[in-house]
Amino acid sequence: MTIDLLSRHCAPLPKGTPPLKGKAADPYLAAVSGRWKVVDDHHLEGEFAFEDFLGALAFTNRAGGAAETEGHHPDITLTWGKATVRIWTHSIGGLSENDFILAARLDTLA
């Protein structure tokens, strides 16, 4: 059964909440597109490719709007024809459901 991340919203997590690690992150990773990978059991990273700089810039602006709406802000690197997104939950120093919720939302914007 796949987790329906788009029906959920990001929620604040208190410091001390344990991050998702190892197999605990697998069901969430399966619920987002294949562009996402878990890096060092710490963050998600995904690359979005576009035909030109303006396409990547437009996506970056849409991603910023989605992040602001969810109150969960990723690192976004914009280059010609590409936006690389890194997401983790700063308050817990690693991955949480929030990161996968935002990743699923960004998938819909590409």
N, C-alpha and C positions, 0 to 999 in steps of 0.2 A: 504494500500500500504506500502510495506517495503522499508526502506531507503537502497540504495546500497552503503554501506560504503566502500567496496573494490575498488570502482571506484574513490574514493576520497583520498586525501593525507592531512596530518597534515599541518597546517599553523600557523605561529606565531599570537598570540592574544595580543593586547595591554592591559596593566594594566587598570583596570576599566571596562573591558568587563564583563557584568553580567554572572555568571555561570548558567548552566542549573540546575533547581531545580524542585522537585515535578513532576507534569504531563508533564512538558516540556522535561524531560529526557525519558519518556515512549516510544516514537517512536524509539529512538536510542537504548534503552535497548531491544526492541523487534527485533532489527536487528542483535543482537549478540547471541551467544549460551546461553543456559540456565545456564551455569556455572557461569555467571557474575551476580553480585548483586550490587545495589547502596547502599553504606553505609553512613548513616548520611547526605544524600544529598551533600556529599563532594567528594567521590571517588568511583571508581569501584574496585571490588575485585573478582578475579576468581582463582579457584584451578584447577591445571592440574595434573592428576595422571598418574604414570608410573610404570612399573614392577620392576624397580630397580633404584639405585642411578644414574647409567650412563645414563639411559633414561631421567631422570629429568635434569641431567647436560647438556645433548645434547640439550634438549628443551630450557634450560636457555640460552645457547650460541646462538641458533637460534633466540630466542626472543630478545636478546641483539643486534643482527645484524639488525633485523627489526626495533627496536627502534632507532638505530643509523641512519638508512636509512630515517626514518620519522622525525628525530630530536625531538622525544618525548620520554622521558625516564621514565619508571616505576620503582617502587620498586619491586624487585623480591627476595623472600625468597626460598632458595633451601634446601630441606631436603630429606631423603631417600625416593625415589619413588614419590616425590611431589614437585611441584613448585607453590607457591602462588604469584600472581601478583596483585599489587595495582597501579592504574593509576588515576591521576588527573592533571589538568593543573595548575601548580605552579603560573604562572603569574596572574591568576585570583582567585586563592584560592579555586577552586572547579572544577566541571565538565564542559567540553566543548565537541563539536563534535569530537575534536582530540582524546579524550580518547576512544570514541567508535570506531573510525577508527582504532586505535592501537589494541583495543580488538579484532576486527574482523580479523585483520591480524594475531594476535597471535592464534586465533582459527584455522586458516588454517595450523599452524605449529605443532599443537598437534598430 
